[in-house]
């Protein structure tokens, strides 16, 4: 496996995990009987607390899912290629 394979595997898994986590949080939010605050500038319909709580939950879920997916992708890469993917330049 090469650099291009890692870019596709690492980025693809992170994007997919983020999308799934976002959908999951939205579904859980709706199941609690609340409307998902789609537009943060809609100050008449959504209060500060609700908007911030939804943003915090979404951010936590997406961040955790992306991290887990990239770690799993890196382990798969290591198992397949026999070495770790090269780190990004800082």
PDB file as gemmi writes it, atoms N, CA and C in Angstrom:
CRYST1    1.000    1.000    1.000  90.00  90.00  90.00 P 1                      
ATOM      1  N   UNK A   1       0.850  -1.188   0.000  1.00  0.00           N  
ATOM      2  CA  UNK A   1       0.000   0.000   0.000  1.00  0.00           C  
ATOM      3  C   UNK A   1       0.882   1.233   0.000  1.00  0.00           C  
ATOM      4  N   UNK A   2       0.416   2.225  -0.698  1.00  0.00           N  
ATOM      5  CA  UNK A   2       1.201   3.436  -0.778  1.00  0.00           C  
ATOM      6  C   UNK A   2       0.498   4.629  -0.175  1.00  0.00           C  
ATOM      7  N   UNK A   3       1.088   5.769  -0.410  1.00  0.00           N  
ATOM      8  CA  UNK A   3       0.579   7.026   0.141  1.00  0.00           C  
ATOM      9  C   UNK A   3      -0.831   7.330  -0.346  1.00  0.00           C  
ATOM     10  N   UNK A   4      -1.108   7.084  -1.620  1.00  0.00           N  
ATOM     11  CA  UNK A   4      -2.437   7.361  -2.167  1.00  0.00           C  
ATOM     12  C   UNK A   4      -3.484   6.462  -1.530  1.00  0.00           C  
ATOM     13  N   UNK A   5      -3.128   5.200  -1.305  1.00  0.00           N  
ATOM     14  CA  UNK A   5      -4.065   4.270  -0.667  1.00  0.00           C  
ATOM     15  C   UNK A   5      -4.394   4.735   0.743  1.00  0.00           C  
ATOM     16  N   UNK A   6      -3.395   5.197   1.482  1.00  0.00           N  
ATOM     17  CA  UNK A   6      -3.642   5.671   2.836  1.00  0.00           C  
ATOM     18  C   UNK A   6      -4.529   6.918   2.832  1.00  0.00           C  
ATOM     19  N   UNK A   7      -4.286   7.824   1.893  1.00  0.00           N  
ATOM     20  CA  UNK A   7      -5.115   9.033   1.831  1.00  0.00           C  
ATOM     21  C   UNK A   7      -6.575   8.675   1.599  1.00  0.00           C  
ATOM     22  N   UNK A   8      -6.818   7.741   0.712  1.00  0.00           N  
ATOM     23  CA  UNK A   8      -8.192   7.327   0.423  1.00  0.00           C  
ATOM     24  C   UNK A   8      -8.792   6.598   1.628  1.00  0.00           C  
ATOM     25  N   UNK A   9      -8.048   5.663   2.179  1.00  0.00           N  
ATOM     26  CA  UNK A   9      -8.530   4.869   3.307  1.00  0.00           C  
ATOM     27  C   UNK A   9      -8.740   5.739   4.547  1.00  0.00           C  
ATOM     28  N   UNK A  10      -7.765   6.537   4.893  1.00  0.00           N  
ATOM     29  CA  UNK A  10      -7.850   7.372   6.098  1.00  0.00           C  
ATOM     30  C   UNK A  10      -8.914   8.448   5.991  1.00  0.00           C  
ATOM     31  N   UNK A  11      -8.911   9.166   4.882  1.00  0.00           N  
ATOM     32  CA  UNK A  11      -9.881  10.248   4.699  1.00  0.00           C  
ATOM     33  C   UNK A  11     -11.283   9.700   4.494  1.00  0.00           C  
ATOM     34  N   UNK A  12     -11.402   8.679   3.683  1.00  0.00           N  
ATOM     35  CA  UNK A  12     -12.717   8.091   3.415  1.00  0.00           C  
ATOM     36  C   UNK A  12     -13.378   7.556   4.670  1.00  0.00           C  
ATOM     37  N   UNK A  13     -12.598   6.877   5.498  1.00  0.00           N  
ATOM     38  CA  UNK A  13     -13.173   6.324   6.727  1.00  0.00           C  
ATOM     39  C   UNK A  13     -13.588   7.437   7.682  1.00  0.00           C  
ATOM     40  N   UNK A  14     -12.815   8.506   7.752  1.00  0.00           N  
ATOM     41  CA  UNK A  14     -13.153   9.616   8.641  1.00  0.00           C  
ATOM     42  C   UNK A  14     -14.414  10.343   8.178  1.00  0.00           C  
ATOM     43  N   UNK A  15     -14.522  10.578   6.880  1.00  0.00           N  
ATOM     44  CA  UNK A  15     -15.699  11.266   6.343  1.00  0.00           C  
ATOM     45  C   UNK A  15     -16.951  10.421   6.555  1.00  0.00           C  
ATOM     46  N   UNK A  16     -16.861   9.142   6.240  1.00  0.00           N  
ATOM     47  CA  UNK A  16     -18.008   8.257   6.412  1.00  0.00           C  
ATOM     48  C   UNK A  16     -18.419   8.173   7.884  1.00  0.00           C  
ATOM     49  N   UNK A  17     -17.466   8.038   8.763  1.00  0.00           N  
ATOM     50  CA  UNK A  17     -17.777   7.967  10.191  1.00  0.00           C  
ATOM     51  C   UNK A  17     -18.432   9.259  10.678  1.00  0.00           C  
ATOM     52  N   UNK A  18     -17.956  10.402  10.193  1.00  0.00           N  
ATOM     53  CA  UNK A  18     -18.548  11.679  10.577  1.00  0.00           C  
ATOM     54  C   UNK A  18     -19.991  11.806  10.115  1.00  0.00           C  
ATOM     55  N   UNK A  19     -20.263  11.370   8.893  1.00  0.00           N  
ATOM     56  CA  UNK A  19     -21.631  11.415   8.369  1.00  0.00           C  
ATOM     57  C   UNK A  19     -22.573  10.512   9.176  1.00  0.00           C  
ATOM     58  N   UNK A  20     -22.097   9.310   9.475  1.00  0.00           N  
ATOM     59  CA  UNK A  20     -22.922   8.370  10.246  1.00  0.00           C  
ATOM     60  C   UNK A  20     -23.179   8.914  11.648  1.00  0.00           C  
ATOM     61  N   UNK A  21     -22.158   9.452  12.290  1.00  0.00           N  
ATOM     62  CA  UNK A  21     -22.321  10.000  13.641  1.00  0.00           C  
ATOM     63  C   UNK A  21     -23.293  11.174  13.643  1.00  0.00           C  
ATOM     64  N   UNK A  22     -23.214  12.032  12.644  1.00  0.00           N  
ATOM     65  CA  UNK A  22     -24.120  13.168  12.546  1.00  0.00           C  
ATOM     66  C   UNK A  22     -25.568  12.697  12.400  1.00  0.00           C  
ATOM     67  N   UNK A  23     -25.787  11.706  11.543  1.00  0.00           N  
ATOM     68  CA  UNK A  23     -27.130  11.148  11.362  1.00  0.00           C  
ATOM     69  C   UNK A  23     -27.639  10.510  12.653  1.00  0.00           C  
ATOM     70  N   UNK A  24     -26.756   9.819  13.361  1.00  0.00           N  
ATOM     71  CA  UNK A  24     -27.138   9.162  14.606  1.00  0.00           C  
ATOM     72  C   UNK A  24     -27.553  10.187  15.666  1.00  0.00           C  
ATOM     73  N   UNK A  25     -26.772  11.246  15.823  1.00  0.00           N  
ATOM     74  CA  UNK A  25     -27.115  12.284  16.796  1.00  0.00           C  
ATOM     75  C   UNK A  25     -28.437  12.937  16.422  1.00  0.00           C  
ATOM     76  N   UNK A  26     -28.636  13.216  15.149  1.00  0.00           N  
ATOM     77  CA  UNK A  26     -29.903  13.816  14.708  1.00  0.00           C  
ATOM     78  C   UNK A  26     -31.078  12.902  15.017  1.00  0.00           C  
ATOM     79  N   UNK A  27     -30.927  11.612  14.757  1.00  0.00           N  
ATOM     80  CA  UNK A  27     -32.000  10.657  15.037  1.00  0.00           C  
ATOM     81  C   UNK A  27     -32.285  10.561  16.533  1.00  0.00           C  
ATOM     82  N   UNK A  28     -31.236  10.522  17.338  1.00  0.00           N  
ATOM     83  CA  UNK A  28     -31.424  10.470  18.792  1.00  0.00           C  
ATOM     84  C   UNK A  28     -32.079  11.747  19.306  1.00  0.00           C  
ATOM     85  N   UNK A  29     -31.684  12.867  18.753  1.00  0.00           N  
ATOM     86  CA  UNK A  29     -32.255  14.160  19.151  1.00  0.00           C  
ATOM     87  C   UNK A  29     -33.752  14.180  18.832  1.00  0.00           C  
ATOM     88  N   UNK A  30     -34.103  13.728  17.642  1.00  0.00           N  
ATOM     89  CA  UNK A  30     -35.521  13.682  17.241  1.00  0.00           C  
ATOM     90  C   UNK A  30     -36.310  12.722  18.120  1.00  0.00           C  
ATOM     91  N   UNK A  31     -35.691  11.609  18.510  1.00  0.00           N  
ATOM     92  CA  UNK A  31     -36.393  10.624  19.334  1.00  0.00           C  
ATOM     93  C   UNK A  31     -36.711  11.172  20.724  1.00  0.00           C  
ATOM     94  N   UNK A  32     -36.015  12.237  21.121  1.00  0.00           N  
ATOM     95  CA  UNK A  32     -36.306  12.863  22.407  1.00  0.00           C  
ATOM     96  C   UNK A  32     -37.473  13.840  22.297  1.00  0.00           C  
ATOM     97  N   UNK A  33     -38.050  13.958  21.094  1.00  0.00           N  
ATOM     98  CA  UNK A  33     -39.206  14.827  20.906  1.00  0.00           C  
ATOM     99  C   UNK A  33     -38.875  16.246  20.511  1.00  0.00           C  
ATOM    100  N   UNK A  34     -37.638  16.501  20.179  1.00  0.00           N  
ATOM    101  CA  UNK A  34     -37.216  17.852  19.789  1.00  0.00           C  
ATOM    102  C   UNK A  34     -36.924  17.899  18.301  1.00  0.00           C  
ATOM    103  N   UNK A  35     -37.071  19.084  17.755  1.00  0.00           N  
ATOM    104  CA  UNK A  35     -36.678  19.313  16.366  1.00  0.00           C  
ATOM    105  C   UNK A  35     -35.172  19.554  16.323  1.00  0.00           C  
ATOM    106  N   UNK A  36     -34.530  19.034  15.305  1.00  0.00           N  
ATOM    107  CA  UNK A  36     -33.089  19.250  15.141  1.00  0.00           C  
ATOM    108  C   UNK A  36     -32.868  20.705  14.738  1.00  0.00           C  
ATOM    109  N   UNK A  37     -32.040  21.452  15.513  1.00  0.00           N  
ATOM    110  CA  UNK A  37     -31.773  22.849  15.159  1.00  0.00           C  
ATOM    111  C   UNK A  37     -30.865  22.935  13.936  1.00  0.00           C  
ATOM    112  N   UNK A  38     -31.469  23.023  12.766  1.00  0.00           N  
ATOM    113  CA  UNK A  38     -30.728  23.022  11.507  1.00  0.00           C  
ATOM    114  C   UNK A  38     -30.017  24.342  11.278  1.00  0.00           C  
ATOM    115  N   UNK A  39     -30.683  25.435  11.596  1.00  0.00           N  
ATOM    116  CA  UNK A  39     -30.141  26.764  11.331  1.00  0.00           C  
ATOM    117  C   UNK A  39     -29.796  27.455  12.646  1.00  0.00           C  
ATOM    118  N   UNK A  40     -28.508  27.614  12.957  1.00  0.00           N  
ATOM    119  CA  UNK A  40     -28.131  28.234  14.223  1.00  0.00           C  
ATOM    120  C   UNK A  40     -28.522  29.711  14.318  1.00  0.00           C  
ATOM    121  N   UNK A  41     -28.864  30.336  13.199  1.00  0.00           N  
ATOM    122  CA  UNK A  41     -29.271  31.741  13.247  1.00  0.00           C  
ATOM    123  C   UNK A  41     -30.768  31.905  13.476  1.00  0.00           C  
ATOM    124  N   UNK A  42     -31.485  30.799  13.587  1.00  0.00           N  
ATOM    125  CA  UNK A  42     -32.933  30.842  13.822  1.00  0.00           C  
ATOM    126  C   UNK A  42     -33.184  31.052  15.314  1.00  0.00           C  
ATOM    127  N   UNK A  43     -32.965  32.279  15.773  1.00  0.00           N  
ATOM    128  CA  UNK A  43     -33.029  32.588  17.202  1.00  0.00           C  
ATOM    129  C   UNK A  43     -34.455  32.607  17.746  1.00  0.00           C  
ATOM    130  N   UNK A  44     -35.427  32.696  16.884  1.00  0.00           N  
ATOM    131  CA  UNK A  44     -36.814  32.707  17.352  1.00  0.00           C  
ATOM    132  C   UNK A  44     -37.308  31.304  17.684  1.00  0.00           C  
ATOM    133  N   UNK A  45     -36.814  30.296  17.005  1.00  0.00           N  
ATOM    134  CA  UNK A  45     -37.277  28.928  17.201  1.00  0.00           C  
ATOM    135  C   UNK A  45     -36.386  28.102  18.133  1.00  0.00           C  
ATOM    136  N   UNK A  46     -35.096  28.417  18.173  1.00  0.00           N  
ATOM    137  CA  UNK A  46     -34.143  27.612  18.935  1.00  0.00           C  
ATOM    138  C   UNK A  46     -33.432  28.479  19.963  1.00  0.00           C  
ATOM    139  N   UNK A  47     -33.501  28.080  21.225  1.00  0.00           N  
ATOM    140  CA  UNK A  47     -32.820  28.820  22.285  1.00  0.00           C  
ATOM    141  C   UNK A  47     -31.335  28.503  22.317  1.00  0.00           C  
ATOM    142  N   UNK A  48     -30.600  29.338  23.037  1.00  0.00           N  
ATOM    143  CA  UNK A  48     -29.153  29.159  23.161  1.00  0.00           C  
ATOM    144  C   UNK A  48     -28.794  27.784  23.705  1.00  0.00           C  
ATOM    145  N   UNK A  49     -29.459  27.397  24.772  1.00  0.00           N  
ATOM    146  CA  UNK A  49     -29.133  26.125  25.421  1.00  0.00           C  
ATOM    147  C   UNK A  49     -29.303  24.944  24.495  1.00  0.00           C  
ATOM    148  N   UNK A  50     -30.434  24.921  23.779  1.00  0.00           N  
ATOM    149  CA  UNK A  50     -30.703  23.818  22.870  1.00  0.00           C  
ATOM    150  C   UNK A  50     -29.707  23.802  21.712  1.00  0.00           C  
ATOM    151  N   UNK A  51     -29.427  24.975  21.154  1.00  0.00           N  
ATOM    152  CA  UNK A  51     -28.483  25.054  20.034  1.00  0.00           C  
ATOM    153  C   UNK A  51     -27.085  24.612  20.459  1.00  0.00           C  
ATOM    154  N   UNK A  52     -26.644  25.056  21.632  1.00  0.00           N  
ATOM    155  CA  UNK A  52     -25.307  24.686  22.109  1.00  0.00           C  
ATOM    156  C   UNK A  52     -25.243  23.211  22.500  1.00  0.00           C  
ATOM    157  N   UNK A  53     -26.296  22.693  23.098  1.00  0.00           N  
ATOM    158  CA  UNK A  53     -26.304  21.276  23.468  1.00  0.00           C  
ATOM    159  C   UNK A  53     -26.229  20.396  22.224  1.00  0.00           C  
ATOM    160  N   UNK A  54     -27.005  20.735  21.194  1.00  0.00           N  
ATOM    161  CA  UNK A  54     -26.968  19.955  19.959  1.00  0.00           C  
ATOM    162  C   UNK A  54     -25.591  20.041  19.311  1.00  0.00           C  
ATOM    163  N   UNK A  55     -25.017  21.235  19.281  1.00  0.00           N  
ATOM    164  CA  UNK A  55     -23.685  21.403  18.685  1.00  0.00           C  
ATOM    165  C   UNK A  55     -22.629  20.619  19.460  1.00  0.00           C  
ATOM    166  N   UNK A  56     -22.711  20.643  20.775  1.00  0.00           N  
ATOM    167  CA  UNK A  56     -21.737  19.917  21.596  1.00  0.00           C  
ATOM    168  C   UNK A  56     -21.858  18.406  21.392  1.00  0.00           C  
ATOM    169  N   UNK A  57     -23.086  17.906  21.400  1.00  0.00           N  
ATOM    170  CA  UNK A  57     -23.285  16.472  21.187  1.00  0.00           C  
ATOM    171  C   UNK A  57     -22.817  16.038  19.802  1.00  0.00           C  
ATOM    172  N   UNK A  58     -23.150  16.840  18.801  1.00  0.00           N  
ATOM    173  CA  UNK A  58     -22.739  16.520  17.437  1.00  0.00           C  
ATOM    174  C   UNK A  58     -21.218  16.551  17.312  1.00  0.00           C  
ATOM    175  N   UNK A  59     -20.594  17.582  17.853  1.00  0.00           N  
ATOM    176  CA  UNK A  59     -19.138  17.696  17.779  1.00  0.00           C  
ATOM    177  C   UNK A  59     -18.426  16.544  18.468  1.00  0.00           C  
ATOM    178  N   UNK A  60     -18.930  16.169  19.646  1.00  0.00           N  
ATOM    179  CA  UNK A  60     -18.335  15.053  20.375  1.00  0.00           C  
ATOM    180  C   UNK A  60     -18.490  13.744  19.601  1.00  0.00           C  
ATOM    181  N   UNK A  61     -19.682  13.493  19.112  1.00  0.00           N  
ATOM    182  CA  UNK A  61     -19.940  12.246  18.392  1.00  0.00           C  
ATOM    183  C   UNK A  61     -19.133  12.161  17.100  1.00  0.00           C  
ATOM    184  N   UNK A  62     -19.113  13.241  16.334  1.00  0.00           N  
ATOM    185  CA  UNK A  62     -18.376  13.242  15.063  1.00  0.00           C  
ATOM    186  C   UNK A  62     -16.878  13.113  15.326  1.00  0.00           C  
ATOM    187  N   UNK A  63     -16.358  13.852  16.289  1.00  0.00           N  
ATOM    188  CA  UNK A  63     -14.931  13.771  16.604  1.00  0.00           C  
ATOM    189  C   UNK A  63     -14.511  12.378  17.060  1.00  0.00           C  
ATOM    190  N   UNK A  64     -15.308  11.781  17.929  1.00  0.00           N  
ATOM    191  CA  UNK A  64     -14.996  10.437  18.421  1.00  0.00           C  
ATOM    192  C   UNK A  64     -15.086   9.403  17.302  1.00  0.00           C  
ATOM    193  N   UNK A  65     -16.110   9.511  16.475  1.00  0.00           N  
ATOM    194  CA  UNK A  65     -16.277   8.556  15.372  1.00  0.00           C  
ATOM    195  C   UNK A  65     -15.141   8.669  14.367  1.00  0.00           C  
ATOM    196  N   UNK A  66     -14.753   9.899  14.041  1.00  0.00           N  
ATOM    197  CA  UNK A  66     -13.657  10.085  13.085  1.00  0.00           C  
ATOM    198  C   UNK A  66     -12.343   9.536  13.638  1.00  0.00           C  
ATOM    199  N   UNK A  67     -12.081   9.789  14.914  1.00  0.00           N  
ATOM    200  CA  UNK A  67     -10.853   9.289  15.533  1.00  0.00           C  
ATOM    201  C   UNK A  67     -10.832   7.764  15.531  1.00  0.00           C  
ATOM    202  N   UNK A  68     -11.952   7.155  15.928  1.00  0.00           N  
ATOM    203  CA  UNK A  68     -12.022   5.694  15.951  1.00  0.00           C  
ATOM    204  C   UNK A  68     -11.847   5.112  14.549  1.00  0.00           C  
ATOM    205  N   UNK A  69     -12.493   5.720  13.564  1.00  0.00           N  
ATOM    206  CA  UNK A  69     -12.392   5.216  12.193  1.00  0.00           C  
ATOM    207  C   UNK A  69     -10.968   5.336  11.659  1.00  0.00           C  
ATOM    208  N   UNK A  70     -10.311   6.446  11.927  1.00  0.00           N  
ATOM    209  CA  UNK A  70      -8.944   6.616  11.429  1.00  0.00           C  
ATOM    210  C   UNK A  70      -7.978   5.671  12.134  1.00  0.00           C  
ATOM    211  N   UNK A  71      -8.212   5.417  13.407  1.00  0.00           N  
ATOM    212  CA  UNK A  71      -7.346   4.471  14.117  1.00  0.00           C  
ATOM    213  C   UNK A  71      -7.525   3.060  13.557  1.00  0.00           C  
ATOM    214  N   UNK A  72      -8.781   2.677  13.290  1.00  0.00           N  
ATOM    215  CA  UNK A  72      -9.030   1.361  12.702  1.00  0.00           C  
ATOM    216  C   UNK A  72      -8.429   1.279  11.300  1.00  0.00           C  
ATOM    217  N   UNK A  73      -8.567   2.350  10.529  1.00  0.00           N  
ATOM    218  CA  UNK A  73      -8.000   2.373   9.179  1.00  0.00           C  
ATOM    219  C   UNK A  73      -6.474   2.267   9.240  1.00  0.00           C  
ATOM    220  N   UNK A  74      -5.866   2.947  10.203  1.00  0.00           N  
ATOM    221  CA  UNK A  74      -4.407   2.883  10.346  1.00  0.00           C  
ATOM    222  C   UNK A  74      -3.968   1.467  10.715  1.00  0.00           C  
ATOM    223  N   UNK A  75      -4.727   0.811  11.595  1.00  0.00           N  
ATOM    224  CA  UNK A  75      -4.381  -0.559  11.969  1.00  0.00           C  
ATOM    225  C   UNK A  75      -4.517  -1.495  10.785  1.00  0.00           C  
ATOM    226  N   UNK A  76      -5.560  -1.304   9.981  1.00  0.00           N  
ATOM    227  CA  UNK A  76      -5.733  -2.103   8.768  1.00  0.00           C  
ATOM    228  C   UNK A  76      -4.560  -1.873   7.808  1.00  0.00           C  
ATOM    229  N   UNK A  77      -4.160  -0.614   7.673  1.00  0.00           N  
ATOM    230  CA  UNK A  77      -3.034  -0.277   6.794  1.00  0.00           C  
ATOM    231  C   UNK A  77      -1.757  -0.972   7.285  1.00  0.00           C  
ATOM    232  N   UNK A  78      -1.525  -0.902   8.580  1.00  0.00           N  
ATOM    233  CA  UNK A  78      -0.325  -1.530   9.153  1.00  0.00           C  
ATOM    234  C   UNK A  78      -0.349  -3.037   8.917  1.00  0.00           C  
ATOM    235  N   UNK A  79      -1.505  -3.655   9.161  1.00  0.00           N  
ATOM    236  CA  UNK A  79      -1.626  -5.102   8.945  1.00  0.00           C  
ATOM    237  C   UNK A  79      -1.418  -5.477   7.481  1.00  0.00           C  
ATOM    238  N   UNK A  80      -1.872  -4.633   6.569  1.00  0.00           N  
ATOM    239  CA  UNK A  80      -1.770  -4.929   5.135  1.00  0.00           C  
ATOM    240  C   UNK A  80      -0.397  -4.601   4.559  1.00  0.00           C  
ATOM    241  N   UNK A  81       0.145  -3.444   4.940  1.00  0.00           N  
ATOM    242  CA  UNK A  81       1.388  -2.969   4.333  1.00  0.00           C  
ATOM    243  C   UNK A  81       2.627  -3.365   5.135  1.00  0.00           C  
ATOM    244  N   UNK A  82       2.444  -3.681   6.407  1.00  0.00           N  
ATOM    245  CA  UNK A  82       3.579  -4.056   7.221  1.00  0.00           C  
ATOM    246  C   UNK A  82       4.299  -2.879   7.848  1.00  0.00           C  
ATOM    247  N   UNK A  83       3.774  -1.669   7.636  1.00  0.00           N  
ATOM    248  CA  UNK A  83       4.363  -0.475   8.263  1.00  0.00           C  
ATOM    249  C   UNK A  83       3.271   0.559   8.438  1.00  0.00           C  
ATOM    250  N   UNK A  84       3.549   1.507   9.326  1.00  0.00           N  
ATOM    251  CA  UNK A  84       2.568   2.554   9.607  1.00  0.00           C  
ATOM    252  C   UNK A  84       2.490   3.545   8.434  1.00  0.00           C  
ATOM    253  N   UNK A  85       1.341   4.171   8.242  1.00  0.00           N  
ATOM    254  CA  UNK A  85       1.256   5.216   7.214  1.00  0.00           C  
ATOM    255  C   UNK A  85       2.148   6.381   7.611  1.00  0.00           C  
ATOM    256  N   UNK A  86       2.706   7.051   6.604  1.00  0.00           N  
ATOM    257  CA  UNK A  86       3.583   8.179   6.906  1.00  0.00           C  
ATOM    258  C   UNK A  86       2.783   9.310   7.520  1.00  0.00           C  
ATOM    259  N   UNK A  87       3.366   9.930   8.535  1.00  0.00           N  
ATOM    260  CA  UNK A  87       2.699  11.044   9.219  1.00  0.00           C  
ATOM    261  C   UNK A  87       2.670  12.255   8.309  1.00  0.00           C  
ATOM    262  N   UNK A  88       1.632  13.061   8.501  1.00  0.00           N  
ATOM    263  CA  UNK A  88       1.534  14.305   7.747  1.00  0.00           C  
ATOM    264  C   UNK A  88       2.643  15.254   8.208  1.00  0.00           C  
ATOM    265  N   UNK A  89       3.090  16.089   7.301  1.00  0.00           N  
ATOM    266  CA  UNK A  89       4.082  17.097   7.683  1.00  0.00           C  
ATOM    267  C   UNK A  89       3.432  18.102   8.602  1.00  0.00           C  
ATOM    268  N   UNK A  90       4.139  18.448   9.642  1.00  0.00           N  
ATOM    269  CA  UNK A  90       3.594  19.392  10.629  1.00  0.00           C  
ATOM    270  C   UNK A  90       3.789  20.814  10.201  1.00  0.00           C  
TER     271      UNK A  90                                                      
END                                                                             
